[in-house]
């Protein structure tokens, strides 16, 4: 009888029965004439089950409270709109405390009282515009004393100074029970956060603590908003000061200053951006630096849209003449090394440009050519080092790990840090002379970005291989595809693998990333990027680790976890639903349950998996996951 009673109460707990249903076994036992001992055992089992039920409810409520506090903290971290954050806090207070109304009042320093800022659940217009003098009403007392107050029946509570101007709107709203807590920032009370009911009921200590936590978040949100406003004002002041300094510098002897500063740029190893900044600082206006293909390398100031054909013609003319060429409001100087064109400087200025100013722009073009040639030489040398090292790793030449680590340190690569291998394949890279140019540009882009990211790069045929620091292979692949495609002007497909730690795993990760790229192209997804894990069940085929457990967690984990926590049969219901071709009636028949129960379970599955779980691609992935899950179960 004890085992039977335990099973009965466990079943009640499993289906989340109401407290009154736990009296059922006792009533049935009494009706059956059970002995006193049996009734006592049932009573004890019922009490224990109700305790467990209450514990589960408390834990669920605590989980919801912590989740709400976490969400509120996230809102504060990304604070953009103070009103939206405060409204979210008030709404969460009402939802978590399960009250009829929640609202917030803030202190008005000018008038010396508090005013209604945000309400949730209110129906009275006069209540939403209510103002409370300090010390009047429950809210006024909280604002004055900076401590929480609660009352189960506001109108019968003599602790508060009742005013008609306050009690009238409160009565119109129908509020009876009120809890108010201060929103404090240090010793200062910014306002009061309330939770209220339209019926008499006391508030427990846990509810007071929770509302205090939400009030603390609200105070932080208001302080953050104040700091953001002060920061904006400071930035505006800095911007104004910068404009003043720039205008003052323009009065200095421009030619001598330009020569000295551009010489300093070369000596200290600056870049073309520094040269552009010198020119615009000396001559005013805006300057754009273009490469040999007309792409922007740097821009300082405003130049607006450029006519590419006009700029190209002016650059060719400047190269032939060896002088600056004017085209309307534009001044164009070719950047060249001998007969090779390296780029173009385009200046737009509202000031009159003298011959001396033209010489400044031409000197800037010469300095830019020197920097570009130097950068190319450094990139080629470093690219060879990085490429040779990655070639050795891809080929598995690992005979001397210490030597590999030393070579890696020379190019600022940390061999012990997590890395991701990306195989990127630009479209049309395999086609004739055009493809050759794309491959060269892709190799140059990859070498430059590998140096910036402290990674390695190698080229193999029509693809570039990168070993980059990171722990999210999918995100790194998408970044590479986007940046490489944007630089080349054609779509780039990128597959990735990892993260890996240690050079001995690079070759295997490269093969997996290459298979992932091949899979994307085979699936008609050119121009996209992904890791093998993100390809769903296809990732099981191309991935090196064959992570069945990870695939199951991604596809079916939410439902499996729900069944484990609640003791439900959602996985069995889902499997039966698919096996019957999506028939609700046949699913109910096989499971020996009502059709409505099947519908409820499928609704729960939709909440756990998302609304698209019955779409063909997603359904196929789920069915494969169900099969794999069944195969992983121990045989009975």
PAFI-774384 format. One record per residue (C-alpha): residue in one letter; x, y, z; residue number from 0. Coordinates in steps of 0.1 Angstrom, whole numbers, m for minus. Layout:
<sites>
[site 'a',[X,Y,Z],NUM],
...
</sites>
This chain:
<sites>
[site 'x',[0,0,0],0],
[site 'x',[29,23,8],1],
[site 'x',[44,18,m27],2],
[site 'x',[10,23,m43],3],
[site 'x',[4,56,m24],4],
[site 'x',[39,69,m32],5],
[site 'x',[34,61,m69],6],
[site 'x',[0,79,m68],7],
[site 'x',[14,110,m53],8],
[site 'x',[44,110,m76],9],
[site 'x',[20,108,m106],10],
[site 'x',[2,138,m92],11],
[site 'x',[34,157,m89],12],
[site 'x',[45,147,m124],13],
[site 'x',[13,162,m140],14],
[site 'x',[15,193,m118],15],
[site 'x',[m19,186,m101],16],
[site 'x',[m36,212,m79],17],
[site 'x',[m33,209,m41],18],
[site 'x',[m69,198,m38],19],
[site 'x',[m63,168,m60],20],
[site 'x',[m38,154,m34],21],
[site 'x',[m68,147,m12],22],
[site 'x',[m82,122,m38],23],
[site 'x',[m62,91,m26],24],
[site 'x',[m73,97,10],25],
[site 'x',[m109,101,0],26],
[site 'x',[m108,69,m20],27],
[site 'x',[m91,50,8],28],
[site 'x',[m117,61,33],29],
[site 'x',[m145,52,9],30],
[site 'x',[m128,17,5],31],
[site 'x',[m127,13,43],32],
[site 'x',[m89,14,47],33],
[site 'x',[m75,9,81],34],
[site 'x',[m63,37,103],35],
[site 'x',[m26,27,97],36],
[site 'x',[m31,29,59],37],
[site 'x',[m49,63,62],38],
[site 'x',[m20,76,84],39],
[site 'x',[5,65,58],40],
[site 'x',[m15,81,30],41],
[site 'x',[m18,113,51],42],
[site 'x',[20,113,56],43],
[site 'x',[27,107,19],44],
[site 'x',[2,135,10],45],
[site 'x',[20,160,33],46],
[site 'x',[54,150,19],47],
[site 'x',[41,154,m17],48],
[site 'x',[26,188,m10],49],
[site 'x',[59,199,6],50],
[site 'x',[77,188,m26],51],
[site 'x',[52,206,m47],52],
[site 'x',[56,238,m27],53],
[site 'x',[94,235,m29],54],
[site 'x',[92,231,m67],55],
[site 'x',[69,261,m70],56],
[site 'x',[92,282,m48],57],
[site 'x',[122,272,m70],58],
[site 'x',[103,279,m102],59],
[site 'x',[93,313,m88],60],
[site 'x',[129,320,m77],61],
[site 'x',[142,310,m112],62],
[site 'x',[117,334,m128],63],
[site 'x',[128,362,m104],64],
[site 'x',[165,357,m111],65],
[site 'x',[158,356,m148],66],
[site 'x',[139,389,m146],67],
[site 'x',[167,405,m126],68],
[site 'x',[192,392,m152],69],
[site 'x',[171,406,m180],70],
[site 'x',[169,439,m162],71],
[site 'x',[207,440,m158],72],
[site 'x',[210,432,m196],73],
[site 'x',[187,462,m203],74],
[site 'x',[210,484,m182],75],
[site 'x',[241,472,m200],76],
[site 'x',[226,482,m234],77],
[site 'x',[208,513,m221],78],
[site 'x',[196,534,m250],79],
[site 'x',[162,546,m239],80],
[site 'x',[156,553,m202],81],
[site 'x',[118,552,m206],82],
[site 'x',[119,517,m221],83],
[site 'x',[141,504,m193],84],
[site 'x',[119,518,m166],85],
[site 'x',[88,505,m183],86],
[site 'x',[103,470,m185],87],
[site 'x',[112,471,m147],88],
[site 'x',[76,481,m138],89],
[site 'x',[62,455,m160],90],
[site 'x',[84,428,m146],91],
[site 'x',[75,439,m111],92],
[site 'x',[38,434,m118],93],
[site 'x',[44,400,m135],94],
[site 'x',[67,386,m109],95],
[site 'x',[46,397,m79],96],
[site 'x',[14,387,m97],97],
[site 'x',[m3,420,m88],98],
[site 'x',[m30,440,m105],99],
[site 'x',[m11,472,m109],100],
[site 'x',[26,483,m106],101],
[site 'x',[38,518,m109],102],
[site 'x',[68,541,m102],103],
[site 'x',[70,577,m89],104],
[site 'x',[100,599,m91],105],
[site 'x',[111,629,m70],106],
[site 'x',[106,664,m84],107],
[site 'x',[134,685,m71],108],
[site 'x',[118,718,m83],109],
[site 'x',[83,711,m67],110],
[site 'x',[95,691,m37],111],
[site 'x',[71,662,m43],112],
[site 'x',[69,630,m63],113],
[site 'x',[50,624,m95],114],
[site 'x',[38,593,m114],115],
[site 'x',[64,583,m141],116],
[site 'x',[54,548,m153],117],
[site 'x',[23,526,m147],118],
[site 'x',[14,491,m157],119],
[site 'x',[m21,477,m154],120],
[site 'x',[m36,511,m145],121],
[site 'x',[m71,521,m159],122],
[site 'x',[m76,555,m142],123],
[site 'x',[m64,586,m159],124],
[site 'x',[m63,606,m127],125],
[site 'x',[m42,579,m110],126],
[site 'x',[m17,580,m139],127],
[site 'x',[m12,618,m133],128],
[site 'x',[m11,616,m95],129],
[site 'x',[14,636,m75],130],
[site 'x',[23,628,m38],131],
[site 'x',[36,654,m13],132],
[site 'x',[65,641,7],133],
[site 'x',[52,623,38],134],
[site 'x',[16,619,25],135],
[site 'x',[2,585,16],136],
[site 'x',[22,553,16],137],
[site 'x',[44,565,m13],138],
[site 'x',[52,599,3],139],
[site 'x',[61,581,35],140],
[site 'x',[85,557,16],141],
[site 'x',[101,587,m1],142],
[site 'x',[105,605,32],143],
[site 'x',[119,576,53],144],
[site 'x',[137,557,25],145],
[site 'x',[124,524,39],146],
[site 'x',[98,500,24],147],
[site 'x',[62,501,35],148],
[site 'x',[34,476,29],149],
[site 'x',[m3,476,38],150],
[site 'x',[m29,449,31],151],
[site 'x',[m57,475,32],152],
[site 'x',[m46,511,24],153],
[site 'x',[m78,529,33],154],
[site 'x',[m80,512,67],155],
[site 'x',[m44,518,76],156],
[site 'x',[m39,548,100],157],
[site 'x',[m1,549,96],158],
[site 'x',[m3,571,66],159],
[site 'x',[m14,607,62],160],
[site 'x',[m45,604,39],161],
[site 'x',[m53,632,16],162],
[site 'x',[m83,635,m7],163],
[site 'x',[m60,644,m36],164],
[site 'x',[m43,610,m32],165],
[site 'x',[m71,588,m18],166],
[site 'x',[m95,598,m46],167],
[site 'x',[m74,586,m76],168],
[site 'x',[m64,555,m55],169],
[site 'x',[m100,547,m49],170],
[site 'x',[m109,553,m85],171],
[site 'x',[m82,528,m95],172],
[site 'x',[m97,503,m70],173],
[site 'x',[m64,497,m52],174],
[site 'x',[m65,482,m17],175],
[site 'x',[m32,465,m9],176],
[site 'x',[0,484,m17],177],
[site 'x',[37,476,m14],178],
[site 'x',[62,505,m19],179],
[site 'x',[100,504,m18],180],
[site 'x',[125,533,m23],181],
[site 'x',[147,536,m53],182],
[site 'x',[179,547,m36],183],
[site 'x',[212,559,m50],184],
[site 'x',[235,561,m20],185],
[site 'x',[217,582,6],186],
[site 'x',[194,599,m20],187],
[site 'x',[159,586,m28],188],
[site 'x',[152,590,m65],189],
[site 'x',[116,577,m63],190],
[site 'x',[94,548,m52],191],
[site 'x',[85,515,m69],192],
[site 'x',[51,501,m61],193],
[site 'x',[32,468,m65],194],
[site 'x',[m6,469,m57],195],
[site 'x',[m37,448,m57],196],
[site 'x',[m74,456,m60],197],
[site 'x',[m82,432,m32],198],
[site 'x',[m69,430,4],199],
[site 'x',[m39,407,8],200],
[site 'x',[m5,410,26],201],
[site 'x',[28,410,9],202],
[site 'x',[54,385,22],203],
[site 'x',[91,393,29],204],
[site 'x',[103,376,m3],205],
[site 'x',[81,399,m24],206],
[site 'x',[95,430,m6],207],
[site 'x',[131,418,m13],208],
[site 'x',[124,412,m49],209],
[site 'x',[108,446,m54],210],
[site 'x',[137,462,m36],211],
[site 'x',[161,445,m61],212],
[site 'x',[141,458,m91],213],
[site 'x',[140,493,m75],214],
[site 'x',[178,492,m72],215],
[site 'x',[181,484,m109],216],
[site 'x',[158,513,m117],217],
[site 'x',[180,537,m97],218],
[site 'x',[211,525,m116],219],
[site 'x',[193,530,m149],220],
[site 'x',[185,566,m140],221],
[site 'x',[220,573,m129],222],
[site 'x',[234,557,m161],223],
[site 'x',[211,580,m181],224],
[site 'x',[224,610,m162],225],
[site 'x',[260,599,m168],226],
[site 'x',[253,593,m205],227],
[site 'x',[239,628,m209],228],
[site 'x',[269,643,m191],229],
[site 'x',[292,623,m214],230],
[site 'x',[274,636,m245],231],
[site 'x',[278,671,m233],232],
[site 'x',[315,666,m227],233],
[site 'x',[319,651,m262],234],
[site 'x',[302,681,m277],235],
[site 'x',[325,704,m258],236],
[site 'x',[356,684,m270],237],
[site 'x',[343,685,m306],238],
[site 'x',[340,723,m304],239],
[site 'x',[374,726,m289],240],
[site 'x',[389,704,m317],241],
[site 'x',[374,727,m344],242],
[site 'x',[389,757,m327],243],
[site 'x',[423,741,m326],244],
[site 'x',[421,731,m363],245],
[site 'x',[411,766,m373],246],
[site 'x',[440,780,m353],247],
[site 'x',[466,756,m369],248],
[site 'x',[455,768,m404],249],
[site 'x',[471,802,m397],250],
[site 'x',[506,787,m394],251],
[site 'x',[530,787,m423],252],
[site 'x',[515,759,m443],253],
[site 'x',[542,748,m467],254],
[site 'x',[570,745,m442],255],
[site 'x',[547,728,m417],256],
[site 'x',[535,703,m443],257],
[site 'x',[570,693,m453],258],
[site 'x',[581,689,m417],259],
[site 'x',[551,669,m406],260],
[site 'x',[552,646,m436],261],
[site 'x',[588,639,m430],262],
[site 'x',[580,631,m395],263],
[site 'x',[553,606,m407],264],
[site 'x',[578,587,m426],265],
[site 'x',[604,587,m398],266],
[site 'x',[580,574,m372],267],
[site 'x',[565,548,m395],268],
[site 'x',[530,563,m400],269],
[site 'x',[505,554,m426],270],
[site 'x',[486,570,m455],271],
[site 'x',[459,581,m430],272],
[site 'x',[485,602,m413],273],
[site 'x',[496,618,m446],274],
[site 'x',[459,626,m454],275],
[site 'x',[454,641,m420],276],
[site 'x',[485,664,m425],277],
[site 'x',[472,676,m459],278],
[site 'x',[437,684,m447],279],
[site 'x',[451,701,m416],280],
[site 'x',[473,723,m437],281],
[site 'x',[451,729,m468],282],
[site 'x',[417,724,m453],283],
[site 'x',[388,705,m470],284],
[site 'x',[387,668,m473],285],
[site 'x',[411,642,m488],286],
[site 'x',[405,607,m501],287],
[site 'x',[434,583,m508],288],
[site 'x',[425,557,m535],289],
[site 'x',[445,526,m545],290],
[site 'x',[454,516,m580],291],
[site 'x',[419,501,m586],292],
[site 'x',[401,531,m573],293],
[site 'x',[391,517,m538],294],
[site 'x',[394,539,m508],295],
[site 'x',[424,534,m486],296],
[site 'x',[417,563,m463],297],
[site 'x',[395,594,m461],298],
[site 'x',[398,625,m440],299],
[site 'x',[372,652,m441],300],
[site 'x',[342,653,m465],301],
[site 'x',[347,647,m502],302],
[site 'x',[312,635,m511],303],
[site 'x',[306,611,m540],304],
[site 'x',[332,609,m567],305],
[site 'x',[328,603,m605],306],
[site 'x',[351,573,m609],307],
[site 'x',[357,579,m646],308],
[site 'x',[365,616,m641],309],
[site 'x',[389,608,m613],310],
[site 'x',[407,580,m633],311],
[site 'x',[411,604,m663],312],
[site 'x',[425,631,m640],313],
[site 'x',[449,607,m624],314],
[site 'x',[462,595,m658],315],
[site 'x',[467,631,m668],316],
[site 'x',[485,639,m635],317],
[site 'x',[508,609,m641],318],
[site 'x',[517,621,m676],319],
[site 'x',[523,657,m666],320],
[site 'x',[539,650,m632],321],
[site 'x',[517,678,m618],322],
[site 'x',[485,683,m598],323],
[site 'x',[454,684,m620],324],
[site 'x',[422,703,m613],325],
[site 'x',[387,691,m621],326],
[site 'x',[361,716,m608],327],
[site 'x',[363,717,m570],328],
[site 'x',[386,686,m570],329],
[site 'x',[425,686,m570],330],
[site 'x',[439,653,m582],331],
[site 'x',[475,641,m578],332],
[site 'x',[487,607,m590],333],
[site 'x',[506,584,m566],334],
[site 'x',[533,566,m586],335],
[site 'x',[566,548,m585],336],
[site 'x',[582,551,m619],337],
[site 'x',[557,540,m645],338],
[site 'x',[536,521,m619],339],
[site 'x',[505,538,m606],340],
[site 'x',[500,530,m569],341],
[site 'x',[470,553,m563],342],
[site 'x',[455,587,m563],343],
[site 'x',[450,617,m539],344],
[site 'x',[418,636,m544],345],
[site 'x',[414,669,m525],346],
[site 'x',[382,689,m522],347],
[site 'x',[385,723,m506],348],
[site 'x',[366,756,m506],349],
[site 'x',[398,776,m503],350],
[site 'x',[418,790,m532],351],
[site 'x',[447,766,m540],352],
[site 'x',[479,783,m548],353],
[site 'x',[509,769,m566],354],
[site 'x',[526,763,m533],355],
[site 'x',[495,743,m522],356],
[site 'x',[498,722,m553],357],
[site 'x',[534,714,m544],358],
[site 'x',[522,703,m509],359],
[site 'x',[497,679,m525],360],
[site 'x',[524,666,m549],361],
[site 'x',[548,661,m519],362],
[site 'x',[520,642,m501],363],
[site 'x',[516,620,m532],364],
[site 'x',[553,612,m531],365],
[site 'x',[553,604,m494],366],
[site 'x',[522,582,m499],367],
[site 'x',[540,563,m527],368],
[site 'x',[570,557,m503],369],
[site 'x',[547,544,m475],370],
[site 'x',[527,521,m499],371],
[site 'x',[559,506,m513],372],
[site 'x',[573,501,m478],373],
[site 'x',[541,486,m466],374],
[site 'x',[540,463,m496],375],
[site 'x',[576,451,m489],376],
[site 'x',[569,445,m452],377],
[site 'x',[536,427,m460],378],
[site 'x',[553,405,m486],379],
[site 'x',[582,396,m463],380],
[site 'x',[559,389,m433],381],
[site 'x',[534,372,m456],382],
[site 'x',[561,348,m467],383],
[site 'x',[570,340,m431],384],
[site 'x',[534,335,m422],385],
[site 'x',[527,315,m453],386],
[site 'x',[557,292,m449],387],
[site 'x',[548,285,m413],388],
[site 'x',[512,277,m421],389],
[site 'x',[523,256,m451],390],
[site 'x',[544,235,m428],391],
[site 'x',[515,231,m403],392],
[site 'x',[491,221,m431],393],
[site 'x',[516,195,m444],394],
[site 'x',[521,181,m409],395],
[site 'x',[558,190,m407],396],
[site 'x',[559,191,m369],397],
[site 'x',[593,174,m363],398],
[site 'x',[606,203,m341],399],
[site 'x',[577,219,m321],400],
[site 'x',[600,243,m303],401],
[site 'x',[613,257,m336],402],
[site 'x',[577,261,m348],403],
[site 'x',[568,279,m316],404],
[site 'x',[598,303,m321],405],
[site 'x',[588,310,m357],406],
[site 'x',[552,317,m345],407],
[site 'x',[565,342,m318],408],
[site 'x',[584,361,m345],409],
[site 'x',[551,370,m362],410],
[site 'x',[532,375,m328],411],
[site 'x',[512,342,m330],412],
[site 'x',[504,325,m297],413],
[site 'x',[507,288,m303],414],
[site 'x',[489,280,m270],415],
[site 'x',[458,302,m276],416],
[site 'x',[426,288,m292],417],
[site 'x',[426,292,m330],418],
[site 'x',[401,287,m358],419],
[site 'x',[410,275,m393],420],
[site 'x',[391,292,m422],421],
[site 'x',[391,281,m458],422],
[site 'x',[378,309,m480],423],
[site 'x',[371,306,m517],424],
[site 'x',[362,337,m537],425],
[site 'x',[338,333,m566],426],
[site 'x',[353,333,m601],427],
[site 'x',[388,328,m586],428],
[site 'x',[394,298,m609],429],
[site 'x',[387,316,m642],430],
[site 'x',[414,328,m665],431],
[site 'x',[433,361,m661],432],
[site 'x',[405,376,m641],433],
[site 'x',[407,348,m616],434],
[site 'x',[444,352,m613],435],
[site 'x',[439,389,m604],436],
[site 'x',[413,379,m578],437],
[site 'x',[436,353,m563],438],
[site 'x',[464,378,m560],439],
[site 'x',[441,404,m543],440],
[site 'x',[426,377,m520],441],
[site 'x',[461,367,m510],442],
[site 'x',[471,403,m503],443],
[site 'x',[439,409,m483],444],
[site 'x',[444,377,m463],445],
[site 'x',[481,385,m455],446],
[site 'x',[472,420,m443],447],
[site 'x',[444,408,m421],448],
[site 'x',[463,379,m407],449],
[site 'x',[490,403,m396],450],
[site 'x',[465,426,m379],451],
[site 'x',[448,396,m362],452],
[site 'x',[480,379,m352],453],
[site 'x',[472,348,m373],454],
[site 'x',[487,329,m402],455],
[site 'x',[478,327,m439],456],
[site 'x',[485,305,m469],457],
[site 'x',[472,303,m504],458],
[site 'x',[463,270,m521],459],
[site 'x',[450,272,m556],460],
[site 'x',[418,293,m557],461],
[site 'x',[414,294,m519],462],
[site 'x',[431,311,m490],463],
[site 'x',[436,294,m457],464],
[site 'x',[437,314,m425],465],
[site 'x',[446,304,m389],466],
[site 'x',[431,331,m367],467],
[site 'x',[427,335,m329],468],
[site 'x',[391,328,m318],469],
[site 'x',[367,303,m302],470],
[site 'x',[337,307,m325],471],
[site 'x',[345,292,m359],472],
[site 'x',[312,301,m374],473],
[site 'x',[315,338,m364],474],
[site 'x',[351,340,m377],475],
[site 'x',[341,324,m410],476],
[site 'x',[313,349,m415],477],
[site 'x',[336,378,m408],478],
[site 'x',[362,365,m433],479],
[site 'x',[335,359,m460],480],
[site 'x',[321,394,m455],481],
[site 'x',[354,413,m454],482],
[site 'x',[370,393,m482],483],
[site 'x',[340,396,m504],484],
[site 'x',[337,433,m498],485],
[site 'x',[374,438,m506],486],
[site 'x',[372,418,m538],487],
[site 'x',[338,429,m550],488],
[site 'x',[327,393,m554],489],
[site 'x',[311,368,m531],490],
[site 'x',[334,346,m510],491],
[site 'x',[324,312,m495],492],
[site 'x',[341,303,m462],493],
[site 'x',[341,271,m441],494],
[site 'x',[357,269,m407],495],
[site 'x',[367,244,m380],496],
[site 'x',[379,246,m345],497],
[site 'x',[386,259,m320],498],
[site 'x',[419,241,m317],499],
[site 'x',[448,245,m293],500],
[site 'x',[482,234,m305],501],
[site 'x',[498,233,m339],502],
[site 'x',[495,195,m341],503],
[site 'x',[457,198,m348],504],
[site 'x',[460,224,m376],505],
[site 'x',[461,199,m405],506],
[site 'x',[430,180,m393],507],
[site 'x',[411,212,m388],508],
[site 'x',[421,224,m422],509],
[site 'x',[407,193,m438],510],
[site 'x',[375,197,m419],511],
[site 'x',[372,234,m429],512],
[site 'x',[379,225,m465],513],
[site 'x',[351,199,m465],514],
[site 'x',[328,225,m449],515],
[site 'x',[335,249,m478],516],
[site 'x',[329,221,m503],517],
[site 'x',[297,213,m486],518],
[site 'x',[284,249,m487],519],
[site 'x',[291,251,m524],520],
[site 'x',[276,216,m530],521],
[site 'x',[245,228,m512],522],
[site 'x',[241,258,m534],523],
[site 'x',[252,282,m506],524],
[site 'x',[279,301,m524],525],
[site 'x',[288,334,m508],526],
[site 'x',[278,321,m473],527],
[site 'x',[299,310,m444],528],
[site 'x',[295,284,m416],529],
[site 'x',[313,259,m394],530],
[site 'x',[307,222,m397],531],
[site 'x',[287,223,m364],532],
[site 'x',[264,249,m379],533],
[site 'x',[255,227,m409],534],
[site 'x',[232,206,m388],535],
[site 'x',[231,170,m397],536],
[site 'x',[253,177,m428],537],
[site 'x',[280,188,m402],538],
[site 'x',[280,152,m390],539],
[site 'x',[292,141,m424],540],
[site 'x',[318,168,m430],541],
[site 'x',[329,173,m394],542],
[site 'x',[361,157,m381],543],
[site 'x',[347,150,m346],544],
[site 'x',[313,136,m356],545],
[site 'x',[298,153,m326],546],
[site 'x',[265,134,m324],547],
[site 'x',[260,146,m288],548],
[site 'x',[264,182,m299],549],
[site 'x',[240,177,m328],550],
[site 'x',[214,162,m305],551],
[site 'x',[218,191,m280],552],
[site 'x',[214,216,m308],553],
[site 'x',[184,200,m325],554],
[site 'x',[165,183,m296],555],
[site 'x',[182,194,m264],556],
[site 'x',[154,217,m252],557],
[site 'x',[128,189,m254],558],
[site 'x',[151,163,m238],559],
[site 'x',[159,187,m210],560],
[site 'x',[122,194,m204],561],
[site 'x',[114,157,m203],562],
[site 'x',[142,151,m178],563],
[site 'x',[132,180,m155],564],
[site 'x',[94,174,m156],565],
[site 'x',[92,136,m162],566],
[site 'x',[70,142,m193],567],
[site 'x',[69,123,m226],568],
[site 'x',[74,151,m252],569],
[site 'x',[101,132,m271],570],
[site 'x',[79,101,m274],571],
[site 'x',[50,123,m285],572],
[site 'x',[72,140,m312],573],
[site 'x',[85,107,m324],574],
[site 'x',[50,92,m327],575],
[site 'x',[37,124,m344],576],
[site 'x',[63,121,m371],577],
[site 'x',[58,83,m375],578],
[site 'x',[21,88,m381],579],
[site 'x',[27,114,m408],580],
[site 'x',[16,143,m386],581],
[site 'x',[m18,128,m377],582],
[site 'x',[m32,140,m344],583],
[site 'x',[m58,113,m341],584],
[site 'x',[m34,84,m348],585],
[site 'x',[m8,99,m325],586],
[site 'x',[m34,100,m297],587],
[site 'x',[m45,64,m305],588],
[site 'x',[m9,50,m303],589],
[site 'x',[m1,69,m271],590],
[site 'x',[m35,61,m255],591],
[site 'x',[m42,97,m247],592],
[site 'x',[m68,123,m258],593],
[site 'x',[m63,144,m290],594],
[site 'x',[m64,175,m269],595],
[site 'x',[m35,162,m249],596],
[site 'x',[m15,156,m281],597],
[site 'x',[m23,192,m292],598],
[site 'x',[m11,206,m258],599],
[site 'x',[21,186,m260],600],
[site 'x',[28,198,m295],601],
[site 'x',[22,234,m284],602],
[site 'x',[47,229,m257],603],
[site 'x',[72,214,m282],604],
[site 'x',[66,245,m304],605],
[site 'x',[74,267,m275],606],
[site 'x',[107,248,m268],607],
[site 'x',[119,244,m304],608],
[site 'x',[105,275,m321],609],
[site 'x',[76,281,m345],610],
[site 'x',[94,267,m375],611],
[site 'x',[99,231,m361],612],
[site 'x',[74,216,m387],613],
[site 'x',[91,233,m417],614],
[site 'x',[105,206,m440],615],
[site 'x',[142,212,m434],616],
[site 'x',[138,215,m397],617],
[site 'x',[114,185,m395],618],
[site 'x',[140,164,m414],619],
[site 'x',[167,175,m389],620],
[site 'x',[144,167,m359],621],
[site 'x',[135,132,m373],622],
[site 'x',[172,124,m378],623],
[site 'x',[179,136,m342],624],
[site 'x',[151,114,m329],625],
[site 'x',[166,84,m347],626],
[site 'x',[200,91,m333],627],
[site 'x',[186,96,m299],628],
[site 'x',[169,62,m301],629],
[site 'x',[201,45,m312],630],
[site 'x',[220,60,m283],631],
[site 'x',[195,47,m258],632],
[site 'x',[207,15,m240],633],
[site 'x',[190,m17,m252],634],
[site 'x',[166,m33,m228],635],
</sites>
